[in-house]
Amino acid sequence: MMILFYSLSFLAVYVQVFLLVTFFEHRKEIFIRGEDITLENYPTVTIIVPCYNEEKTVSLTIDSLLSLNYPTEKLRIIVVDDGSRDNTWEVLKKYISNERITLLKKKNGGKHTALNLGLEHTTSEFVGCLDSDSSVHPEALKRIMTFFKDSKTMAVAPSIVVRDPKNLIQYAQRAEYDMAHYTKKMLAFLQGIHVTPGPFSIFRKKVFDEIGNYRKSHHTEDQEIALRMHKNGLKIDHCPDAYVYTSSPNTVPKLYKQRVRWIYGFIKNATDYRDLFFKPEYGTIGFFTLPSGFISIAGTVVLLVFALSRLYHFIFNKILQVKAVGFPSVFGTNFSFDPFFINTRTFLFISIILYILVIAALLNGRRMIYGRKMLSWDIPVFILVYSVIAPFWLVKACWNVLTSHEASWTLERDYLLGKTKSP
Amino acid sequence: MKNDWSKYIIVLFITMALFAVAAGLSNFFSNKKVENMRTIQDKLATDILSSETQYTLLSELSCEQDVENENLSSELNDLANKINDSESNLKGNSDVTELKRYYSVLEIKDYLLTKKINQKCKGTLIPLLYFYTTANNCTECVKQGYVLTELREKYPGLRVYSFDYSLDLSALKALIKIYKISDTKLPAVVINEHTYTGFKTVEEIEKIEPAIIKLLPKPTISDIKTTSKTIKK
């Protein structure tokens, strides 16, 4: 058990050091642009908004797209109602007279089918997607388009920020997204991004013409398309100052459902694209990104088993103590502290090193978003909440992989919106 | 994109260096703990030697002089707790095993001295020998340990000497032989030269040796005041 723990800890530290070294190598290339950007030319762009039961948020999404600082004649919006059972279509009708917006309605078939319908109606040079629970910064599109100056760049991922966090679960997610921001940018430097997120990743349209449209892909089509691009040698970049604000799950069960789907999708997609692993021609994605994903899953599961075995041992001893001397003696007021009894085994110091590296990643992520390193309560909340909950969704996702139990995006949306009791 | 192999190797060395730092820190603090235990042990050895010398000097004259070192119990307990903790947290550390052996010898020496004082001068300390094992999963031994800790706290005059049955120590083996302790009947306690095997509760031990009840600490003035206030109410 300890050998497994040390091996996985070694790999986890290795991953974080690798990212940190990358950060120091490229720190001068990380920027936030405050000034107005003028592009040499403004290519045509289509943004597809797939929606399912989003009557409350879809207007915010579309209005933010209409407010993008981009020539109006170059930007087209296609909204696809994927068979919503609420008033989404009625809400959408108010945009019917807007020439920049095309409204489409279809029978429910899942997010990838809505995106593909949008792609069929796309004639522009560039195409992107924006989930109907997200909104964009007015400069986001122009900032992203600057990355396409490199003719090899085929897709650019944005920086996703949690919108208006209101409780501990959402504050924890904000910290997590900040860290993901850092990780994604470092992976971009290494050309190893493994996901082009649903909220506002922009592609050259020819990507889909060459390698095909979206696939169902275990309800994580944004991961699959990125892996397919790597398989075909297409470059993905990341724009650190293209902010997309997304609503995040506000309860533990909702977050749990979402993450089970994500992790399940990651394992299944990575398995589907196992050819990418450890092949020099695919570079970082096969040697670093995908293996590090599995390391973090395995590490967290082992940590859970370790923590549970310690908990079992503690409870077992307390029960023995109660049986031996009775309840009051065990939970009496006799308490003394002696630093001698602080555990000083190697794994304690390795855990401290790992936590320091994670906090450094968080702070770097925050600096990349907000322009300066800021300590915040989000960080301890993130460490506390995720240390307790994350192992469970990882275990559940692994269990679902073993039992081939696939989550549903549509049912998850219903659950998030409180329209069904369980996805 | 081509992999930058030199970076993979540099990161490997940095990670190994970080692990070496973690192992070094752990080793540093472990040595500090061993040093701490050795200091306590040296003090204990000196205290026992001092008690023995005091006993030899005074025993021929009278029993009025106090040769019982009351602090020794708490020192013995403190060291026992630290050795137990180190056994599980500093696994494989030969210093800990050596400390444990030395500690057991000190316990035997103190036990013999306490017995002598009791025989000659009617001392107020009651010695109790406790044999346990760490060789196999002895949950009864763990329970017995909790009972003895409870008794020790309740009766400060009760001096518990704990011995790991599996420890390779000739003096301990002699003790085991004298009291006919068998490894299949652990835990075992020896009170007043009688061996009792199997788990014994607080009440059972109080019944076996009613004299320990007399060891209850005398109430202090503040205790008396609190009690009288309660009665008035």
HADDOCK unambig.tbl for C-alpha pairs under 7 A between the chains (distance, minus, plus):
assign (segid A and resid 13 and name CA) (segid B and resid 15 and name CA) 6.47 0.50 0.50
assign (segid A and resid 14 and name CA) (segid B and resid 11 and name CA) 6.60 0.50 0.50
assign (segid A and resid 14 and name CA) (segid B and resid 12 and name CA) 6.65 0.50 0.50
assign (segid A and resid 14 and name CA) (segid B and resid 15 and name CA) 5.60 0.50 0.50
assign (segid A and resid 17 and name CA) (segid B and resid 11 and name CA) 6.38 0.50 0.50
assign (segid A and resid 18 and name CA) (segid B and resid 11 and name CA) 5.85 0.50 0.50
assign (segid A and resid 191 and name CA) (segid B and resid 1 and name CA) 6.55 0.50 0.50
assign (segid A and resid 280 and name CA) (segid B and resid 2 and name CA) 6.89 0.50 0.50
assign (segid A and resid 280 and name CA) (segid B and resid 3 and name CA) 6.94 0.50 0.50
assign (segid A and resid 281 and name CA) (segid B and resid 2 and name CA) 6.89 0.50 0.50
assign (segid A and resid 282 and name CA) (segid B and resid 1 and name CA) 6.83 0.50 0.50
assign (segid A and resid 283 and name CA) (segid B and resid 1 and name CA) 5.18 0.50 0.50
assign (segid A and resid 283 and name CA) (segid B and resid 2 and name CA) 5.28 0.50 0.50
assign (segid A and resid 283 and name CA) (segid B and resid 3 and name CA) 5.23 0.50 0.50
assign (segid A and resid 284 and name CA) (segid B and resid 3 and name CA) 6.29 0.50 0.50
assign (segid A and resid 320 and name CA) (segid B and resid 143 and name CA) 5.82 0.50 0.50
assign (segid A and resid 321 and name CA) (segid B and resid 143 and name CA) 6.10 0.50 0.50
assign (segid A and resid 321 and name CA) (segid B and resid 146 and name CA) 6.02 0.50 0.50
assign (segid A and resid 324 and name CA) (segid B and resid 143 and name CA) 5.30 0.50 0.50
assign (segid A and resid 324 and name CA) (segid B and resid 146 and name CA) 6.47 0.50 0.50
assign (segid A and resid 324 and name CA) (segid B and resid 147 and name CA) 5.96 0.50 0.50
assign (segid A and resid 324 and name CA) (segid B and resid 201 and name CA) 6.63 0.50 0.50
assign (segid A and resid 325 and name CA) (segid B and resid 146 and name CA) 6.84 0.50 0.50
assign (segid A and resid 325 and name CA) (segid B and resid 147 and name CA) 5.83 0.50 0.50
assign (segid A and resid 340 and name CA) (segid B and resid 33 and name CA) 6.63 0.50 0.50
assign (segid A and resid 343 and name CA) (segid B and resid 89 and name CA) 6.92 0.50 0.50
assign (segid A and resid 344 and name CA) (segid B and resid 26 and name CA) 5.46 0.50 0.50
assign (segid A and resid 344 and name CA) (segid B and resid 29 and name CA) 6.40 0.50 0.50
assign (segid A and resid 344 and name CA) (segid B and resid 30 and name CA) 6.90 0.50 0.50
assign (segid A and resid 345 and name CA) (segid B and resid 26 and name CA) 5.39 0.50 0.50
assign (segid A and resid 345 and name CA) (segid B and resid 89 and name CA) 6.62 0.50 0.50
assign (segid A and resid 346 and name CA) (segid B and resid 22 and name CA) 5.67 0.50 0.50
assign (segid A and resid 346 and name CA) (segid B and resid 23 and name CA) 5.19 0.50 0.50
assign (segid A and resid 346 and name CA) (segid B and resid 26 and name CA) 5.12 0.50 0.50
assign (segid A and resid 349 and name CA) (segid B and resid 22 and name CA) 5.02 0.50 0.50
assign (segid A and resid 350 and name CA) (segid B and resid 19 and name CA) 6.78 0.50 0.50
assign (segid A and resid 350 and name CA) (segid B and resid 22 and name CA) 5.77 0.50 0.50
